[in-house]
Amino acid sequence: MNDLRDIATLCKEIDILTAEVKQLREERDEAQRMYCRGFTDFCPNPKHAAMCLEEAAIEVAKSFEWDCFKEAK
């Protein structure tokens, strides 16, 4: 009987952790959309990004591997 309780407890914990991961992914995706919206509003042409954006802003996008100039899905 203890084994069944342990399994049930683990299943509940997995469900909770799965929900947390889903929430974190949604928050990450929203952060990317917000960042990229500001990024592309300020500098709509990727060829001129280095001229109109701080190098730090470009590096932030690169560090997260965000391609702010690709077409939205």
N, CA, C, O and CB atoms as a CASP TS submission, in Angstrom:
PFRMAT TS
TARGET T0000
AUTHOR 0000-0000-0000
METHOD Language model
MODEL 1
PARENT N/A
ATOM      1  N   MET     1       0.826  -1.201   0.000  1.00  0.00           N
ATOM      2  CA  MET     1       0.000   0.000   0.000  1.00  0.00           C
ATOM      3  C   MET     1       0.869   1.265   0.000  1.00  0.00           C
ATOM      4  O   MET     1       0.522   2.251  -0.650  1.00  0.00           O
ATOM      5  CB  MET     1      -0.939  -0.002   1.217  1.00  0.00           C
ATOM      6  N   ASN     2       1.972   1.244   0.709  1.00  0.00           N
ATOM      7  CA  ASN     2       2.859   2.405   0.733  1.00  0.00           C
ATOM      8  C   ASN     2       3.412   2.723  -0.645  1.00  0.00           C
ATOM      9  O   ASN     2       3.568   3.888  -1.011  1.00  0.00           O
ATOM     10  CB  ASN     2       4.000   2.173   1.703  1.00  0.00           C
ATOM     11  N   ASP     3       3.709   1.669  -1.412  1.00  0.00           N
ATOM     12  CA  ASP     3       4.233   1.879  -2.755  1.00  0.00           C
ATOM     13  C   ASP     3       3.232   2.628  -3.620  1.00  0.00           C
ATOM     14  O   ASP     3       3.605   3.519  -4.383  1.00  0.00           O
ATOM     15  CB  ASP     3       4.593   0.546  -3.401  1.00  0.00           C
ATOM     16  N   LEU     4       1.952   2.263  -3.499  1.00  0.00           N
ATOM     17  CA  LEU     4       0.925   2.953  -4.282  1.00  0.00           C
ATOM     18  C   LEU     4       0.812   4.414  -3.867  1.00  0.00           C
ATOM     19  O   LEU     4       0.648   5.292  -4.713  1.00  0.00           O
ATOM     20  CB  LEU     4      -0.430   2.255  -4.122  1.00  0.00           C
ATOM     21  N   ARG     5       0.898   4.673  -2.570  1.00  0.00           N
ATOM     22  CA  ARG     5       0.853   6.063  -2.102  1.00  0.00           C
ATOM     23  C   ARG     5       2.065   6.835  -2.595  1.00  0.00           C
ATOM     24  O   ARG     5       1.948   7.991  -3.002  1.00  0.00           O
ATOM     25  CB  ARG     5       0.783   6.118  -0.566  1.00  0.00           C
ATOM     26  N   ASP     6       3.205   6.210  -2.560  1.00  0.00           N
ATOM     27  CA  ASP     6       4.421   6.861  -3.045  1.00  0.00           C
ATOM     28  C   ASP     6       4.307   7.189  -4.531  1.00  0.00           C
ATOM     29  O   ASP     6       4.697   8.272  -4.967  1.00  0.00           O
ATOM     30  CB  ASP     6       5.645   5.968  -2.792  1.00  0.00           C
ATOM     31  N   ILE     7       3.777   6.260  -5.292  1.00  0.00           N
ATOM     32  CA  ILE     7       3.598   6.493  -6.723  1.00  0.00           C
ATOM     33  C   ILE     7       2.594   7.610  -6.960  1.00  0.00           C
ATOM     34  O   ILE     7       2.816   8.474  -7.808  1.00  0.00           O
ATOM     35  CB  ILE     7       3.139   5.208  -7.427  1.00  0.00           C
ATOM     36  N   ALA     8       1.496   7.602  -6.220  1.00  0.00           N
ATOM     37  CA  ALA     8       0.484   8.653  -6.366  1.00  0.00           C
ATOM     38  C   ALA     8       1.067  10.017  -6.012  1.00  0.00           C
ATOM     39  O   ALA     8       0.800  11.010  -6.688  1.00  0.00           O
ATOM     40  CB  ALA     8      -0.739   8.354  -5.479  1.00  0.00           C
ATOM     41  N   THR     9       1.862  10.056  -4.951  1.00  0.00           N
ATOM     42  CA  THR     9       2.503  11.313  -4.545  1.00  0.00           C
ATOM     43  C   THR     9       3.459  11.798  -5.626  1.00  0.00           C
ATOM     44  O   THR     9       3.472  12.984  -5.956  1.00  0.00           O
ATOM     45  CB  THR     9       3.257  11.134  -3.212  1.00  0.00           C
ATOM     46  N   LEU    10       4.250  10.901  -6.173  1.00  0.00           N
ATOM     47  CA  LEU    10       5.180  11.266  -7.237  1.00  0.00           C
ATOM     48  C   LEU    10       4.438  11.750  -8.481  1.00  0.00           C
ATOM     49  O   LEU    10       4.875  12.700  -9.132  1.00  0.00           O
ATOM     50  CB  LEU    10       6.074  10.077  -7.590  1.00  0.00           C
ATOM     51  N   CYS    11       3.339  11.116  -8.810  1.00  0.00           N
ATOM     52  CA  CYS    11       2.544  11.547  -9.968  1.00  0.00           C
ATOM     53  C   CYS    11       2.013  12.959  -9.756  1.00  0.00           C
ATOM     54  O   CYS    11       2.024  13.771 -10.682  1.00  0.00           O
ATOM     55  CB  CYS    11       1.373  10.573 -10.220  1.00  0.00           C
ATOM     56  N   LYS    12       1.549  13.258  -8.549  1.00  0.00           N
ATOM     57  CA  LYS    12       1.061  14.611  -8.252  1.00  0.00           C
ATOM     58  C   LYS    12       2.196  15.626  -8.367  1.00  0.00           C
ATOM     59  O   LYS    12       2.019  16.714  -8.916  1.00  0.00           O
ATOM     60  CB  LYS    12       0.436  14.667  -6.837  1.00  0.00           C
ATOM     61  N   GLU    13       3.371  15.252  -7.838  1.00  0.00           N
ATOM     62  CA  GLU    13       4.520  16.156  -7.925  1.00  0.00           C
ATOM     63  C   GLU    13       4.935  16.387  -9.375  1.00  0.00           C
ATOM     64  O   GLU    13       5.293  17.504  -9.751  1.00  0.00           O
ATOM     65  CB  GLU    13       5.700  15.594  -7.127  1.00  0.00           C
ATOM     66  N   ILE    14       4.888  15.347 -10.177  1.00  0.00           N
ATOM     67  CA  ILE    14       5.216  15.490 -11.596  1.00  0.00           C
ATOM     68  C   ILE    14       4.223  16.421 -12.270  1.00  0.00           C
ATOM     69  O   ILE    14       4.618  17.271 -13.069  1.00  0.00           O
ATOM     70  CB  ILE    14       5.225  14.117 -12.298  1.00  0.00           C
ATOM     71  N   ASP    15       2.949  16.275 -11.963  1.00  0.00           N
ATOM     72  CA  ASP    15       1.929  17.164 -12.532  1.00  0.00           C
ATOM     73  C   ASP    15       2.172  18.615 -12.142  1.00  0.00           C
ATOM     74  O   ASP    15       2.043  19.516 -12.972  1.00  0.00           O
ATOM     75  CB  ASP    15       0.533  16.732 -12.076  1.00  0.00           C
ATOM     76  N   ILE    16       2.526  18.844 -10.875  1.00  0.00           N
ATOM     77  CA  ILE    16       2.800  20.202 -10.402  1.00  0.00           C
ATOM     78  C   ILE    16       4.015  20.780 -11.110  1.00  0.00           C
ATOM     79  O   ILE    16       3.993  21.927 -11.557  1.00  0.00           O
ATOM     80  CB  ILE    16       3.018  20.212  -8.880  1.00  0.00           C
ATOM     81  N   LEU    17       5.074  19.987 -11.212  1.00  0.00           N
ATOM     82  CA  LEU    17       6.296  20.461 -11.868  1.00  0.00           C
ATOM     83  C   LEU    17       6.073  20.699 -13.359  1.00  0.00           C
ATOM     84  O   LEU    17       6.616  21.647 -13.926  1.00  0.00           O
ATOM     85  CB  LEU    17       7.430  19.456 -11.666  1.00  0.00           C
ATOM     86  N   THR    18       5.289  19.854 -13.983  1.00  0.00           N
ATOM     87  CA  THR    18       4.970  20.040 -15.402  1.00  0.00           C
ATOM     88  C   THR    18       4.221  21.352 -15.611  1.00  0.00           C
ATOM     89  O   THR    18       4.500  22.086 -16.558  1.00  0.00           O
ATOM     90  CB  THR    18       4.133  18.856 -15.934  1.00  0.00           C
ATOM     91  N   ALA    19       3.273  21.645 -14.730  1.00  0.00           N
ATOM     92  CA  ALA    19       2.530  22.902 -14.819  1.00  0.00           C
ATOM     93  C   ALA    19       3.461  24.101 -14.609  1.00  0.00           C
ATOM     94  O   ALA    19       3.322  25.122 -15.283  1.00  0.00           O
ATOM     95  CB  ALA    19       1.388  22.924 -13.783  1.00  0.00           C
ATOM     96  N   GLU    20       4.404  23.976 -13.679  1.00  0.00           N
ATOM     97  CA  GLU    20       5.357  25.062 -13.434  1.00  0.00           C
ATOM     98  C   GLU    20       6.246  25.294 -14.659  1.00  0.00           C
ATOM     99  O   GLU    20       6.509  26.438 -15.029  1.00  0.00           O
ATOM    100  CB  GLU    20       6.226  24.748 -12.199  1.00  0.00           C
ATOM    101  N   VAL    21       6.702  24.223 -15.279  1.00  0.00           N
ATOM    102  CA  VAL    21       7.535  24.347 -16.481  1.00  0.00           C
ATOM    103  C   VAL    21       6.733  25.027 -17.590  1.00  0.00           C
ATOM    104  O   VAL    21       7.248  25.904 -18.284  1.00  0.00           O
ATOM    105  CB  VAL    21       8.046  22.951 -16.952  1.00  0.00           C
ATOM    106  N   LYS    22       5.485  24.625 -17.754  1.00  0.00           N
ATOM    107  CA  LYS    22       4.635  25.245 -18.771  1.00  0.00           C
ATOM    108  C   LYS    22       4.498  26.740 -18.516  1.00  0.00           C
ATOM    109  O   LYS    22       4.600  27.542 -19.444  1.00  0.00           O
ATOM    110  CB  LYS    22       3.250  24.583 -18.796  1.00  0.00           C
ATOM    111  N   GLN    23       4.267  27.120 -17.253  1.00  0.00           N
ATOM    112  CA  GLN    23       4.122  28.534 -16.892  1.00  0.00           C
ATOM    113  C   GLN    23       5.415  29.300 -17.163  1.00  0.00           C
ATOM    114  O   GLN    23       5.381  30.412 -17.689  1.00  0.00           O
ATOM    115  CB  GLN    23       3.725  28.675 -15.410  1.00  0.00           C
ATOM    116  N   LEU    24       6.543  28.714 -16.807  1.00  0.00           N
ATOM    117  CA  LEU    24       7.834  29.370 -17.043  1.00  0.00           C
ATOM    118  C   LEU    24       8.105  29.547 -18.541  1.00  0.00           C
ATOM    119  O   LEU    24       8.638  30.574 -18.959  1.00  0.00           O
ATOM    120  CB  LEU    24       8.971  28.557 -16.395  1.00  0.00           C
ATOM    121  N   ARG    25       7.743  28.563 -19.333  1.00  0.00           N
ATOM    122  CA  ARG    25       7.920  28.683 -20.785  1.00  0.00           C
ATOM    123  C   ARG    25       7.043  29.797 -21.347  1.00  0.00           C
ATOM    124  O   ARG    25       7.476  30.560 -22.210  1.00  0.00           O
ATOM    125  CB  ARG    25       7.591  27.350 -21.482  1.00  0.00           C
ATOM    126  N   GLU    26       5.810  29.886 -20.854  1.00  0.00           N
ATOM    127  CA  GLU    26       4.916  30.957 -21.312  1.00  0.00           C
ATOM    128  C   GLU    26       5.470  32.322 -20.924  1.00  0.00           C
ATOM    129  O   GLU    26       5.421  33.260 -21.720  1.00  0.00           O
ATOM    130  CB  GLU    26       3.501  30.773 -20.725  1.00  0.00           C
ATOM    131  N   GLU    27       5.998  32.442 -19.703  1.00  0.00           N
ATOM    132  CA  GLU    27       6.588  33.707 -19.259  1.00  0.00           C
ATOM    133  C   GLU    27       7.821  34.050 -20.083  1.00  0.00           C
ATOM    134  O   GLU    27       8.028  35.211 -20.436  1.00  0.00           O
ATOM    135  CB  GLU    27       6.952  33.639 -17.769  1.00  0.00           C
ATOM    136  N   ARG    28       8.640  33.053 -20.393  1.00  0.00           N
ATOM    137  CA  ARG    28       9.826  33.283 -21.229  1.00  0.00           C
ATOM    138  C   ARG    28       9.418  33.758 -22.620  1.00  0.00           C
ATOM    139  O   ARG    28       9.998  34.702 -23.156  1.00  0.00           O
ATOM    140  CB  ARG    28      10.675  31.998 -21.335  1.00  0.00           C
ATOM    141  N   ASP    29       8.431  33.107 -23.192  1.00  0.00           N
ATOM    142  CA  ASP    29       7.977  33.478 -24.532  1.00  0.00           C
ATOM    143  C   ASP    29       7.398  34.887 -24.546  1.00  0.00           C
ATOM    144  O   ASP    29       7.610  35.637 -25.499  1.00  0.00           O
ATOM    145  CB  ASP    29       6.935  32.479 -25.038  1.00  0.00           C
ATOM    146  N   GLU    30       6.666  35.250 -23.492  1.00  0.00           N
ATOM    147  CA  GLU    30       6.108  36.607 -23.409  1.00  0.00           C
ATOM    148  C   GLU    30       7.227  37.636 -23.257  1.00  0.00           C
ATOM    149  O   GLU    30       7.165  38.712 -23.853  1.00  0.00           O
ATOM    150  CB  GLU    30       5.116  36.717 -22.223  1.00  0.00           C
ATOM    151  N   ALA    31       8.242  37.315 -22.468  1.00  0.00           N
ATOM    152  CA  ALA    31       9.390  38.218 -22.313  1.00  0.00           C
ATOM    153  C   ALA    31      10.081  38.421 -23.655  1.00  0.00           C
ATOM    154  O   ALA    31      10.476  39.536 -23.997  1.00  0.00           O
ATOM    155  CB  ALA    31      10.394  37.661 -21.272  1.00  0.00           C
ATOM    156  N   GLN    32      10.225  37.336 -24.414  1.00  0.00           N
ATOM    157  CA  GLN    32      10.848  37.452 -25.734  1.00  0.00           C
ATOM    158  C   GLN    32      10.002  38.326 -26.648  1.00  0.00           C
ATOM    159  O   GLN    32      10.538  39.189 -27.342  1.00  0.00           O
ATOM    160  CB  GLN    32      11.049  36.064 -26.365  1.00  0.00           C
ATOM    161  N   ARG    33       8.695  38.117 -26.659  1.00  0.00           N
ATOM    162  CA  ARG    33       7.825  38.937 -27.518  1.00  0.00           C
ATOM    163  C   ARG    33       7.931  40.408 -27.140  1.00  0.00           C
ATOM    164  O   ARG    33       8.034  41.269 -28.014  1.00  0.00           O
ATOM    165  CB  ARG    33       6.356  38.469 -27.413  1.00  0.00           C
ATOM    166  N   MET    34       7.908  40.699 -25.842  1.00  0.00           N
ATOM    167  CA  MET    34       7.979  42.093 -25.397  1.00  0.00           C
ATOM    168  C   MET    34       9.322  42.712 -25.764  1.00  0.00           C
ATOM    169  O   MET    34       9.370  43.832 -26.272  1.00  0.00           O
ATOM    170  CB  MET    34       7.753  42.186 -23.882  1.00  0.00           C
ATOM    171  N   TYR    35      10.406  41.996 -25.514  1.00  0.00           N
ATOM    172  CA  TYR    35      11.738  42.503 -25.820  1.00  0.00           C
ATOM    173  C   TYR    35      11.882  42.733 -27.321  1.00  0.00           C
ATOM    174  O   TYR    35      12.334  43.792 -27.756  1.00  0.00           O
ATOM    175  CB  TYR    35      12.820  41.526 -25.319  1.00  0.00           C
ATOM    176  N   CYS    36      11.497  41.743 -28.096  1.00  0.00           N
ATOM    177  CA  CYS    36      11.659  41.851 -29.544  1.00  0.00           C
ATOM    178  C   CYS    36      10.749  42.919 -30.130  1.00  0.00           C
ATOM    179  O   CYS    36      11.117  43.574 -31.105  1.00  0.00           O
ATOM    180  CB  CYS    36      11.380  40.511 -30.209  1.00  0.00           C
ATOM    181  N   ARG    37       9.564  43.106 -29.550  1.00  0.00           N
ATOM    182  CA  ARG    37       8.676  44.157 -30.046  1.00  0.00           C
ATOM    183  C   ARG    37       9.360  45.509 -29.894  1.00  0.00           C
ATOM    184  O   ARG    37       9.353  46.313 -30.826  1.00  0.00           O
ATOM    185  CB  ARG    37       7.318  44.142 -29.292  1.00  0.00           C
ATOM    186  N   GLY    38       9.944  45.767 -28.741  1.00  0.00           N
ATOM    187  CA  GLY    38      10.677  47.012 -28.534  1.00  0.00           C
ATOM    188  C   GLY    38      11.904  47.103 -29.425  1.00  0.00           C
ATOM    189  O   GLY    38      12.226  48.168 -29.951  1.00  0.00           O
ATOM    190  N   PHE    39      12.573  46.000 -29.584  1.00  0.00           N
ATOM    191  CA  PHE    39      13.780  45.914 -30.395  1.00  0.00           C
ATOM    192  C   PHE    39      13.462  46.265 -31.843  1.00  0.00           C
ATOM    193  O   PHE    39      14.139  47.107 -32.434  1.00  0.00           O
ATOM    194  CB  PHE    39      14.400  44.507 -30.303  1.00  0.00           C
ATOM    195  N   THR    40      12.444  45.634 -32.423  1.00  0.00           N
ATOM    196  CA  THR    40      12.136  45.843 -33.830  1.00  0.00           C
ATOM    197  C   THR    40      11.372  47.144 -34.067  1.00  0.00           C
ATOM    198  O   THR    40      11.460  47.712 -35.155  1.00  0.00           O
ATOM    199  CB  THR    40      11.335  44.674 -34.361  1.00  0.00           C
ATOM    200  N   ASP    41      10.622  47.629 -33.071  1.00  0.00           N
ATOM    201  CA  ASP    41       9.965  48.930 -33.219  1.00  0.00           C
ATOM    202  C   ASP    41      11.005  50.034 -33.331  1.00  0.00           C
ATOM    203  O   ASP    41      10.840  50.976 -34.107  1.00  0.00           O
ATOM    204  CB  ASP    41       9.019  49.205 -32.032  1.00  0.00           C
ATOM    205  N   PHE    42      12.074  49.915 -32.554  1.00  0.00           N
ATOM    206  CA  PHE    42      13.121  50.927 -32.542  1.00  0.00           C
ATOM    207  C   PHE    42      14.002  50.818 -33.782  1.00  0.00           C
ATOM    208  O   PHE    42      14.487  51.824 -34.301  1.00  0.00           O
ATOM    209  CB  PHE    42      13.970  50.798 -31.279  1.00  0.00           C
ATOM    210  N   CYS    43      14.200  49.611 -34.244  1.00  0.00           N
ATOM    211  CA  CYS    43      15.096  49.387 -35.382  1.00  0.00           C
ATOM    212  C   CYS    43      14.504  48.298 -36.276  1.00  0.00           C
ATOM    213  O   CYS    43      14.886  47.133 -36.161  1.00  0.00           O
ATOM    214  CB  CYS    43      16.530  48.989 -34.900  1.00  0.00           C
ATOM    215  N   PRO    44      13.582  48.659 -37.158  1.00  0.00           N
ATOM    216  CA  PRO    44      12.870  47.649 -37.941  1.00  0.00           C
ATOM    217  C   PRO    44      13.710  46.909 -38.983  1.00  0.00           C
ATOM    218  O   PRO    44      13.324  45.823 -39.417  1.00  0.00           O
ATOM    219  CB  PRO    44      11.735  48.289 -38.625  1.00  0.00           C
ATOM    220  N   ASN    45      14.831  47.464 -39.386  1.00  0.00           N
ATOM    221  CA  ASN    45      15.651  46.831 -40.414  1.00  0.00           C
ATOM    222  C   ASN    45      16.845  46.137 -39.770  1.00  0.00           C
ATOM    223  O   ASN    45      17.709  46.806 -39.204  1.00  0.00           O
ATOM    224  CB  ASN    45      16.124  47.870 -41.456  1.00  0.00           C
ATOM    225  N   PRO    46      16.912  44.807 -39.845  1.00  0.00           N
ATOM    226  CA  PRO    46      18.013  44.088 -39.192  1.00  0.00           C
ATOM    227  C   PRO    46      19.387  44.454 -39.747  1.00  0.00           C
ATOM    228  O   PRO    46      20.391  44.293 -39.053  1.00  0.00           O
ATOM    229  CB  PRO    46      17.803  42.603 -39.331  1.00  0.00           C
ATOM    230  N   LYS    47      19.448  44.940 -40.978  1.00  0.00           N
ATOM    231  CA  LYS    47      20.733  45.322 -41.563  1.00  0.00           C
ATOM    232  C   LYS    47      21.327  46.542 -40.872  1.00  0.00           C
ATOM    233  O   LYS    47      22.539  46.757 -40.911  1.00  0.00           O
ATOM    234  CB  LYS    47      20.572  45.599 -43.049  1.00  0.00           C
ATOM    235  N   HIS    48      20.468  47.341 -40.236  1.00  0.00           N
ATOM    236  CA  HIS    48      20.946  48.551 -39.576  1.00  0.00           C
ATOM    237  C   HIS    48      20.921  48.443 -38.048  1.00  0.00           C
ATOM    238  O   HIS    48      21.067  49.450 -37.354  1.00  0.00           O
ATOM    239  CB  HIS    48      20.111  49.733 -40.015  1.00  0.00           C
ATOM    240  N   ALA    49      20.739  47.247 -37.530  1.00  0.00           N
ATOM    241  CA  ALA    49      20.621  47.061 -36.083  1.00  0.00           C
ATOM    242  C   ALA    49      21.826  47.623 -35.334  1.00  0.00           C
ATOM    243  O   ALA    49      21.671  48.267 -34.296  1.00  0.00           O
ATOM    244  CB  ALA    49      20.457  45.584 -35.759  1.00  0.00           C
ATOM    245  N   ALA    50      23.010  47.383 -35.852  1.00  0.00           N
ATOM    246  CA  ALA    50      24.208  47.849 -35.161  1.00  0.00           C
ATOM    247  C   ALA    50      24.280  49.375 -35.108  1.00  0.00           C
ATOM    248  O   ALA    50      24.895  49.933 -34.199  1.00  0.00           O
ATOM    249  CB  ALA    50      25.449  47.295 -35.841  1.00  0.00           C
ATOM    250  N   MET    51      23.661  50.050 -36.071  1.00  0.00           N
ATOM    251  CA  MET    51      23.716  51.510 -36.107  1.00  0.00           C
ATOM    252  C   MET    51      22.695  52.149 -35.156  1.00  0.00           C
ATOM    253  O   MET    51      22.951  53.224 -34.613  1.00  0.00           O
ATOM    254  CB  MET    51      23.476  52.004 -37.532  1.00  0.00           C
ATOM    255  N   CYS    52      21.550  51.503 -34.951  1.00  0.00           N
ATOM    256  CA  CYS    52      20.505  52.162 -34.174  1.00  0.00           C
ATOM    257  C   CYS    52      20.285  51.556 -32.800  1.00  0.00           C
ATOM    258  O   CYS    52      19.450  52.048 -32.041  1.00  0.00           O
ATOM    259  CB  CYS    52      19.227  52.127 -34.930  1.00  0.00           C
ATOM    260  N   LEU    53      21.003  50.513 -32.466  1.00  0.00           N
ATOM    261  CA  LEU    53      20.839  49.888 -31.153  1.00  0.00           C
ATOM    262  C   LEU    53      22.172  49.823 -30.430  1.00  0.00           C
ATOM    263  O   LEU    53      23.236  49.719 -31.040  1.00  0.00           O
ATOM    264  CB  LEU    53      20.240  48.478 -31.290  1.00  0.00           C
ATOM    265  N   GLU    54      22.080  49.887 -29.142  1.00  0.00           N
ATOM    266  CA  GLU    54      23.269  49.690 -28.322  1.00  0.00           C
ATOM    267  C   GLU    54      23.773  48.260 -28.527  1.00  0.00           C
ATOM    268  O   GLU    54      22.987  47.331 -28.712  1.00  0.00           O
ATOM    269  CB  GLU    54      22.965  49.970 -26.813  1.00  0.00           C
ATOM    270  N   GLU    55      25.069  48.105 -28.490  1.00  0.00           N
ATOM    271  CA  GLU    55      25.652  46.765 -28.613  1.00  0.00           C
ATOM    272  C   GLU    55      25.118  45.854 -27.508  1.00  0.00           C
ATOM    273  O   GLU    55      24.929  44.657 -27.725  1.00  0.00           O
ATOM    274  CB  GLU    55      27.200  46.833 -28.554  1.00  0.00           C
ATOM    275  N   ALA    56      24.880  46.411 -26.342  1.00  0.00           N
ATOM    276  CA  ALA    56      24.366  45.614 -25.223  1.00  0.00           C
ATOM    277  C   ALA    56      23.002  45.022 -25.547  1.00  0.00           C
ATOM    278  O   ALA    56      22.727  43.878 -25.187  1.00  0.00           O
ATOM    279  CB  ALA    56      24.276  46.469 -23.955  1.00  0.00           C
ATOM    280  N   ALA    57      22.140  45.785 -26.222  1.00  0.00           N
ATOM    281  CA  ALA    57      20.809  45.281 -26.581  1.00  0.00           C
ATOM    282  C   ALA    57      20.920  44.122 -27.554  1.00  0.00           C
ATOM    283  O   ALA    57      20.172  43.149 -27.455  1.00  0.00           O
ATOM    284  CB  ALA    57      19.950  46.400 -27.189  1.00  0.00           C
ATOM    285  N   ILE    58      21.836  44.220 -28.480  1.00  0.00           N
ATOM    286  CA  ILE    58      22.049  43.141 -29.442  1.00  0.00           C
ATOM    287  C   ILE    58      22.577  41.907 -28.720  1.00  0.00           C
ATOM    288  O   ILE    58      22.154  40.787 -29.004  1.00  0.00           O
ATOM    289  CB  ILE    58      23.030  43.581 -30.559  1.00  0.00           C
ATOM    290  N   GLU    59      23.497  42.113 -27.792  1.00  0.00           N
ATOM    291  CA  GLU    59      24.072  40.995 -27.049  1.00  0.00           C
ATOM    292  C   GLU    59      23.034  40.297 -26.173  1.00  0.00           C
ATOM    293  O   GLU    59      23.091  39.079 -26.001  1.00  0.00           O
ATOM    294  CB  GLU    59      25.228  41.480 -26.189  1.00  0.00           C
ATOM    295  N   VAL    60      22.087  41.054 -25.619  1.00  0.00           N
ATOM    296  CA  VAL    60      21.022  40.437 -24.816  1.00  0.00           C
ATOM    297  C   VAL    60      20.230  39.464 -25.676  1.00  0.00           C
ATOM    298  O   VAL    60      19.994  38.324 -25.275  1.00  0.00           O
ATOM    299  CB  VAL    60      20.081  41.517 -24.214  1.00  0.00           C
ATOM    300  N   ALA    61      19.824  39.909 -26.846  1.00  0.00           N
ATOM    301  CA  ALA    61      19.064  39.040 -27.747  1.00  0.00           C
ATOM    302  C   ALA    61      19.888  37.809 -28.123  1.00  0.00           C
ATOM    303  O   ALA    61      19.365  36.695 -28.148  1.00  0.00           O
ATOM    304  CB  ALA    61      18.642  39.811 -29.019  1.00  0.00           C
ATOM    305  N   LYS    62      21.150  38.004 -28.408  1.00  0.00           N
ATOM    306  CA  LYS    62      22.012  36.872 -28.776  1.00  0.00           C
ATOM    307  C   LYS    62      22.181  35.908 -27.608  1.00  0.00           C
ATOM    308  O   LYS    62      22.200  34.693 -27.803  1.00  0.00           O
ATOM    309  CB  LYS    62      23.388  37.375 -29.244  1.00  0.00           C
ATOM    310  N   SER    63      22.303  36.444 -26.392  1.00  0.00           N
ATOM    311  CA  SER    63      22.536  35.581 -25.235  1.00  0.00           C
ATOM    312  C   SER    63      21.353  34.648 -24.980  1.00  0.00           C
ATOM    313  O   SER    63      21.528  33.537 -24.480  1.00  0.00           O
ATOM    314  CB  SER    63      22.807  36.428 -23.993  1.00  0.00           C
ATOM    315  N   PHE    64      20.161  35.102 -25.324  1.00  0.00           N
ATOM    316  CA  PHE    64      18.975  34.258 -25.160  1.00  0.00           C
ATOM    317  C   PHE    64      18.664  33.481 -26.441  1.00  0.00           C
ATOM    318  O   PHE    64      17.687  32.733 -26.500  1.00  0.00           O
ATOM    319  CB  PHE    64      17.766  35.114 -24.760  1.00  0.00           C
ATOM    320  N   GLU    65      19.502  33.664 -27.463  1.00  0.00           N
ATOM    321  CA  GLU    65      19.306  33.036 -28.762  1.00  0.00           C
ATOM    322  C   GLU    65      17.957  33.427 -29.363  1.00  0.00           C
ATOM    323  O   GLU    65      17.268  32.605 -29.968  1.00  0.00           O
ATOM    324  CB  GLU    65      19.407  31.515 -28.638  1.00  0.00           C
ATOM    325  N   TRP    66      17.596  34.693 -29.185  1.00  0.00           N
ATOM    326  CA  TRP    66      16.346  35.235 -29.723  1.00  0.00           C
ATOM    327  C   TRP    66      16.634  35.882 -31.067  1.00  0.00           C
ATOM    328  O   TRP    66      17.524  36.727 -31.172  1.00  0.00           O
ATOM    329  CB  TRP    66      15.701  36.261 -28.739  1.00  0.00           C
ATOM    330  N   ASP    67      15.903  35.502 -32.074  1.00  0.00           N
ATOM    331  CA  ASP    67      16.001  36.141 -33.382  1.00  0.00           C
ATOM    332  C   ASP    67      14.800  37.067 -33.523  1.00  0.00           C
ATOM    333  O   ASP    67      13.725  36.646 -33.952  1.00  0.00           O
ATOM    334  CB  ASP    67      16.052  35.080 -34.548  1.00  0.00           C
ATOM    335  N   CYS    68      14.988  38.308 -33.165  1.00  0.00           N
ATOM    336  CA  CYS    68      13.886  39.264 -33.144  1.00  0.00           C
ATOM    337  C   CYS    68      13.415  39.653 -34.539  1.00  0.00           C
ATOM    338  O   CYS    68      12.347  40.248 -34.683  1.00  0.00           O
ATOM    339  CB  CYS    68      14.296  40.499 -32.389  1.00  0.00           C
ATOM    340  N   PHE    69      14.181  39.332 -35.553  1.00  0.00           N
ATOM    341  CA  PHE    69      13.805  39.745 -36.897  1.00  0.00           C
ATOM    342  C   PHE    69      13.179  38.627 -37.717  1.00  0.00           C
ATOM    343  O   PHE    69      12.798  38.848 -38.867  1.00  0.00           O
ATOM    344  CB  PHE    69      15.004  40.273 -37.612  1.00  0.00           C
ATOM    345  N   LYS    70      13.065  37.425 -37.144  1.00  0.00           N
ATOM    346  CA  LYS    70      12.413  36.361 -37.892  1.00  0.00           C
ATOM    347  C   LYS    70      10.901  36.560 -37.838  1.00  0.00           C
ATOM    348  O   LYS    70      10.390  37.248 -36.954  1.00  0.00           O
ATOM    349  CB  LYS    70      12.807  34.970 -37.333  1.00  0.00           C
ATOM    350  N   GLU    71      10.215  35.974 -38.755  1.00  0.00           N
ATOM    351  CA  GLU    71       8.768  36.091 -38.816  1.00  0.00           C
ATOM    352  C   GLU    71       8.147  35.388 -37.606  1.00  0.00           C
ATOM    353  O   GLU    71       8.577  34.299 -37.226  1.00  0.00           O
ATOM    354  CB  GLU    71       8.225  35.494 -40.141  1.00  0.00           C
ATOM    355  N   ALA    72       7.156  36.002 -37.016  1.00  0.00           N
ATOM    356  CA  ALA    72       6.448  35.380 -35.893  1.00  0.00           C
ATOM    357  C   ALA    72       5.673  34.175 -36.383  1.00  0.00           C
ATOM    358  O   ALA    72       5.156  34.157 -37.501  1.00  0.00           O
ATOM    359  CB  ALA    72       5.499  36.388 -35.207  1.00  0.00           C
ATOM    360  N   LYS    73       5.602  33.173 -35.530  1.00  0.00           N
ATOM    361  CA  LYS    73       4.872  31.952 -35.889  1.00  0.00           C
ATOM    362  C   LYS    73       3.394  32.132 -35.695  1.00  0.00           C
ATOM    363  O   LYS    73       2.621  31.208 -35.946  1.00  0.00           O
ATOM    364  CB  LYS    73       5.357  30.769 -35.069  1.00  0.00           C
TER
END
